[in-house]
Amino acid sequence: MGGMTTVMVFLGAAVALAVAAFVLVSWRDRRRQSGPEDSAAAREAASTQERYAAERHGAQGEVWQRGQTPQG
């Protein structure tokens, strides 16, 4: 019976440690949430990426209409 008690104590400690680690990481990440300037930078980066993608798509369409292969 003593062996089973040791296993249960060990499993309980492991679960408690895992829960404590999860709570600690969640608390730390909540404190480091991005500010308004980070959100603005992310929106600007997404906008720039979409513009480049649209330009690339347009250039590929022009090449296709002329029946040429793109020159890299």
DSSP file (Angstrom, degrees, kcal/mol; ACC not computed):
  #  RESIDUE AA STRUCTURE BP1 BP2  ACC     N-H-->O    O-->H-N    N-H-->O    O-->H-N    TCO  KAPPA ALPHA  PHI   PSI    X-CA   Y-CA   Z-CA
    1    1 A M     >        0   0    0      0, 0.0     4,-1.7     0, 0.0     5,-0.1   0.000 360.0 360.0 360.0 -29.9    0.0    0.0    0.0
    2    2 A G  H  >  +     0   0    0      1,-0.2     4,-1.9     2,-0.2     5,-0.1   0.852 360.0  55.3 -65.3 -34.9    2.9    2.3    0.7
    3    3 A G  H  > S+     0   0    0      1,-0.2     4,-1.9     2,-0.2    -1,-0.2   0.886 106.3  50.4 -65.6 -38.7    4.1    2.2   -2.9
    4    4 A M  H  > S+     0   0    0      2,-0.2     4,-2.3     1,-0.2    -1,-0.2   0.879 108.7  52.4 -67.4 -37.6    0.7    3.3   -4.2
    5    5 A T  H  X S+     0   0    0     -4,-1.7     4,-2.5     2,-0.2    -1,-0.2   0.901 108.1  51.4 -64.1 -40.7    0.7    6.3   -1.8
    6    6 A T  H  X S+     0   0    0     -4,-1.9     4,-2.5     1,-0.2    -2,-0.2   0.909 110.1  49.0 -63.0 -42.5    4.1    7.3   -3.1
    7    7 A V  H  X S+     0   0    0     -4,-1.9     4,-2.8     2,-0.2     5,-0.2   0.916 111.5  49.0 -63.6 -43.3    2.9    7.2   -6.7
    8    8 A M  H  X S+     0   0    0     -4,-2.3     4,-2.6     2,-0.2    -2,-0.2   0.901 112.1  48.3 -65.3 -40.5   -0.2    9.3   -5.8
    9    9 A V  H  X S+     0   0    0     -4,-2.5     4,-2.4     2,-0.2    -1,-0.2   0.920 112.8  49.0 -64.1 -43.4    1.8   11.9   -4.0
   10   10 A F  H  X S+     0   0    0     -4,-2.5     4,-2.3     2,-0.2    -2,-0.2   0.929 112.8  46.3 -62.7 -45.8    4.3   12.1   -6.9
   11   11 A L  H  X S+     0   0    0     -4,-2.8     4,-2.5     2,-0.2     5,-0.2   0.903 112.0  51.7 -64.1 -40.9    1.5   12.5   -9.4
   12   12 A G  H  X S+     0   0    0     -4,-2.6     4,-2.4    -5,-0.2    -1,-0.2   0.909 110.8  47.9 -61.1 -42.1   -0.2   15.1   -7.3
   13   13 A A  H  X S+     0   0    0     -4,-2.4     4,-2.4     2,-0.2    -2,-0.2   0.894 111.3  50.7 -65.8 -39.8    3.0   17.1   -7.0
   14   14 A A  H  X S+     0   0    0     -4,-2.3     4,-2.3     2,-0.2    -2,-0.2   0.916 111.8  46.8 -65.1 -42.5    3.6   16.8  -10.8
   15   15 A V  H  X S+     0   0    0     -4,-2.5     4,-2.5     2,-0.2     5,-0.2   0.920 112.4  50.3 -64.9 -43.2    0.1   18.1  -11.5
   16   16 A A  H  X S+     0   0    0     -4,-2.4     4,-2.4     1,-0.2    -2,-0.2   0.896 111.3  49.0 -62.2 -39.9    0.4   20.9   -9.0
   17   17 A L  H  X S+     0   0    0     -4,-2.4     4,-2.3     2,-0.2    -1,-0.2   0.898 111.1  49.6 -66.0 -41.1    3.8   21.9  -10.6
   18   18 A A  H  X S+     0   0    0     -4,-2.3     4,-2.3     2,-0.2    -2,-0.2   0.914 112.2  47.6 -64.9 -42.7    2.3   21.9  -14.1
   19   19 A V  H  X S+     0   0    0     -4,-2.5     4,-2.6     2,-0.2    -2,-0.2   0.919 111.7  50.7 -64.5 -42.9   -0.7   24.0  -13.0
   20   20 A A  H  X S+     0   0    0     -4,-2.4     4,-2.4     1,-0.2    -2,-0.2   0.902 110.6  49.1 -61.9 -40.9    1.7   26.5  -11.2
   21   21 A A  H  X S+     0   0    0     -4,-2.3     4,-2.5     2,-0.2     5,-0.2   0.912 111.2  49.8 -64.8 -42.1    3.8   26.7  -14.4
   22   22 A F  H  X S+     0   0    0     -4,-2.3     4,-2.4     2,-0.2    -2,-0.2   0.926 112.4  46.8 -61.9 -45.4    0.8   27.4  -16.6
   23   23 A V  H  X S+     0   0    0     -4,-2.6     4,-2.5     2,-0.2    -2,-0.2   0.912 112.5  50.4 -64.0 -42.6   -0.5   30.1  -14.2
   24   24 A L  H  X S+     0   0    0     -4,-2.4     4,-2.4     2,-0.2    -2,-0.2   0.928 112.6  45.5 -62.5 -46.1    2.9   31.7  -14.0
   25   25 A V  H  X S+     0   0    0     -4,-2.5     4,-2.6     2,-0.2     5,-0.2   0.906 113.5  50.2 -65.9 -40.9    3.4   31.8  -17.8
   26   26 A S  H  X S+     0   0    0     -4,-2.4     4,-2.0    -5,-0.2    -2,-0.2   0.921 112.2  47.3 -62.2 -43.9   -0.2   33.1  -18.3
   27   27 A W  H  X S+     0   0    0     -4,-2.5     4,-1.4     2,-0.2    -2,-0.2   0.907 113.0  48.6 -64.5 -42.8    0.3   35.8  -15.8
   28   28 A R  H  X S+     0   0    0     -4,-2.4     4,-0.9     1,-0.2    -2,-0.2   0.919 112.4  47.7 -64.6 -43.9    3.7   36.9  -17.3
   29   29 A D  H  < S+     0   0    0     -4,-2.6     3,-0.3     1,-0.2    -1,-0.2   0.848 107.2  56.5 -68.1 -33.6    2.3   37.0  -20.8
   30   30 A R  H >< S+     0   0    0     -4,-2.0     3,-1.0     1,-0.2    -1,-0.2   0.861 105.5  52.1 -65.3 -34.3   -0.7   39.0  -19.7
   31   31 A R  H 3< S+     0   0    0     -4,-1.4    -1,-0.2     1,-0.2    -2,-0.2   0.760 108.3  52.6 -71.7 -24.0    1.6   41.6  -18.3
   32   32 A R  T 3< S+     0   0    0     -4,-0.9    -1,-0.2    -3,-0.3    -2,-0.2   0.066  76.0 145.2-100.9  24.5    3.5   41.8  -21.6
   33   33 A Q    <   -     0   0    0     -3,-1.0    -3,-0.1     1,-0.1     2,-0.0  -0.278  58.2 -95.2 -62.6 150.2    0.6   42.4  -23.9
   34   34 A S        -     0   0    0      1,-0.1    -1,-0.1     2,-0.1    -2,-0.0  -0.312  37.5-133.3 -69.5 148.6    1.3   44.6  -26.9
   35   35 A G     >  -     0   0    0     -3,-0.1     4,-1.7     1,-0.0     3,-0.4  -0.262  34.1 -87.6 -90.7-178.4    0.6   48.3  -26.6
   36   36 A P  H  > S+     0   0    0      0, 0.0     4,-2.3     0, 0.0     5,-0.2   0.848 125.7  55.8 -61.6 -35.5   -1.2   50.6  -29.1
   37   37 A E  H  > S+     0   0    0      1,-0.2     4,-2.1     2,-0.2     5,-0.1   0.858 105.8  52.0 -68.5 -32.4    2.0   51.4  -31.0
   38   38 A D  H  > S+     0   0    0     -3,-0.4     4,-2.3     2,-0.2    -1,-0.2   0.905 109.8  49.1 -66.6 -40.4    2.6   47.6  -31.6
   39   39 A S  H  X S+     0   0    0     -4,-1.7     4,-2.3     2,-0.2    -2,-0.2   0.904 110.9  49.8 -64.9 -40.8   -0.9   47.2  -33.0
   40   40 A A  H  X S+     0   0    0     -4,-2.3     4,-2.4     1,-0.2    -1,-0.2   0.907 111.1  49.4 -64.7 -41.1   -0.4   50.2  -35.3
   41   41 A A  H  X S+     0   0    0     -4,-2.1     4,-2.4     2,-0.2    -2,-0.2   0.892 110.4  50.6 -65.2 -39.1    2.9   48.8  -36.5
   42   42 A A  H  X S+     0   0    0     -4,-2.3     4,-2.3     2,-0.2    -2,-0.2   0.908 111.0  48.4 -65.4 -41.5    1.3   45.4  -37.1
   43   43 A R  H  X S+     0   0    0     -4,-2.3     4,-2.3     2,-0.2    -2,-0.2   0.912 112.2  49.3 -64.0 -41.7   -1.5   47.0  -39.2
   44   44 A E  H  X S+     0   0    0     -4,-2.4     4,-2.4     2,-0.2    -2,-0.2   0.906 111.2  49.3 -64.9 -41.0    1.0   49.0  -41.2
   45   45 A A  H  X S+     0   0    0     -4,-2.4     4,-2.4     2,-0.2    -1,-0.2   0.905 111.6  48.9 -64.8 -41.2    3.1   45.9  -41.9
   46   46 A A  H  X S+     0   0    0     -4,-2.3     4,-2.4     2,-0.2    -2,-0.2   0.895 111.1  50.7 -65.2 -39.1    0.0   44.0  -43.0
   47   47 A S  H  X S+     0   0    0     -4,-2.3     4,-2.3     2,-0.2    -2,-0.2   0.924 111.1  47.7 -63.7 -45.0   -1.1   46.8  -45.3
   48   48 A T  H  X S+     0   0    0     -4,-2.4     4,-2.5     1,-0.2    -2,-0.2   0.909 111.7  50.6 -62.5 -42.5    2.4   47.0  -46.9
   49   49 A Q  H  X S+     0   0    0     -4,-2.4     4,-2.2     1,-0.2    -2,-0.2   0.911 110.8  48.6 -63.1 -42.3    2.4   43.2  -47.4
   50   50 A E  H  X S+     0   0    0     -4,-2.4     4,-2.3     2,-0.2    -1,-0.2   0.887 110.4  51.6 -65.2 -38.1   -1.0   43.3  -49.0
   51   51 A R  H  X S+     0   0    0     -4,-2.3     4,-2.5     2,-0.2    -2,-0.2   0.933 110.7  47.5 -64.4 -45.3    0.0   46.1  -51.3
   52   52 A Y  H  X S+     0   0    0     -4,-2.5     4,-2.5     1,-0.2    -2,-0.2   0.899 111.6  51.3 -62.0 -39.8    3.1   44.2  -52.4
   53   53 A A  H  X S+     0   0    0     -4,-2.2     4,-2.5     2,-0.2    -1,-0.2   0.906 110.4  48.7 -64.2 -40.7    1.1   41.1  -53.0
   54   54 A A  H  X S+     0   0    0     -4,-2.3     4,-2.5     2,-0.2    -2,-0.2   0.905 111.8  49.1 -65.9 -41.0   -1.4   43.1  -55.1
   55   55 A E  H  X S+     0   0    0     -4,-2.5     4,-2.4     2,-0.2    -2,-0.2   0.913 112.3  48.4 -63.9 -41.8    1.4   44.7  -57.2
   56   56 A R  H  X S+     0   0    0     -4,-2.5     4,-2.3     2,-0.2    -2,-0.2   0.909 111.4  50.0 -64.2 -42.1    3.0   41.2  -57.7
   57   57 A H  H  X S+     0   0    0     -4,-2.5     4,-2.0     1,-0.2    -2,-0.2   0.911 111.1  49.2 -63.3 -42.5   -0.4   39.8  -58.8
   58   58 A G  H  X S+     0   0    0     -4,-2.5     4,-2.1     2,-0.2    -2,-0.2   0.908 110.7  49.8 -63.7 -42.1   -1.0   42.7  -61.2
   59   59 A A  H  X S+     0   0    0     -4,-2.4     4,-2.1     1,-0.2    -1,-0.2   0.899 110.5  49.9 -65.0 -39.8    2.5   42.2  -62.7
   60   60 A Q  H  X S+     0   0    0     -4,-2.3     4,-2.2     1,-0.2    -1,-0.2   0.871 109.1  52.9 -66.8 -34.8    2.0   38.5  -63.2
   61   61 A G  H  X S+     0   0    0     -4,-2.0     4,-2.2     2,-0.2    -2,-0.2   0.892 108.0  50.3 -66.0 -39.3   -1.4   39.2  -64.8
   62   62 A E  H  X S+     0   0    0     -4,-2.1     4,-1.6     2,-0.2    -2,-0.2   0.914 110.9  49.0 -64.4 -42.4    0.2   41.6  -67.3
   63   63 A V  H  X>S+     0   0    0     -4,-2.1     5,-2.1     1,-0.2     4,-0.6   0.916 111.3  50.0 -62.9 -42.8    2.9   39.0  -68.2
   64   64 A W  H ><5S+     0   0    0     -4,-2.2     3,-0.8     1,-0.2    -1,-0.2   0.892 107.7  53.4 -63.9 -40.3    0.2   36.3  -68.7
   65   65 A Q  H 3<5S+     0   0    0     -4,-2.2    -1,-0.2     1,-0.3    -2,-0.2   0.831 109.2  49.1 -66.1 -31.3   -1.9   38.6  -70.9
   66   66 A R  H 3<5S-     0   0    0     -4,-1.6    -1,-0.3    -5,-0.1    -2,-0.2   0.570 112.8-121.4 -83.4  -8.5    1.2   39.2  -73.2
   67   67 A G  T <<5 +     0   0    0     -3,-0.8     2,-0.2    -4,-0.6    -3,-0.2   0.756  68.9 128.4  77.4  24.1    1.9   35.5  -73.3
   68   68 A Q      < -     0   0    0     -5,-2.1    -1,-0.3    -6,-0.2    -2,-0.1  -0.670  60.3-117.8-108.2 164.1    5.4   35.8  -71.8
   69   69 A T        -     0   0    0     -2,-0.2     2,-0.0    -3,-0.1    -9,-0.0  -0.805  42.3 -98.8 -96.6 145.6    7.1   34.1  -69.0
   70   70 A P        -     0   0    0      0, 0.0     2,-0.6     0, 0.0    -1,-0.1  -0.356  28.3-137.4 -65.5 140.8    8.1   36.3  -66.1
   71   71 A Q              0   0    0      1,-0.1    -3,-0.0    -2,-0.0     0, 0.0  -0.904 360.0 360.0-100.0 115.4   11.8   37.3  -66.0
   72   72 A G              0   0    0     -2,-0.6    -1,-0.1     0, 0.0     0, 0.0   0.437 360.0 360.0 -70.2 360.0   13.1   37.0  -62.5
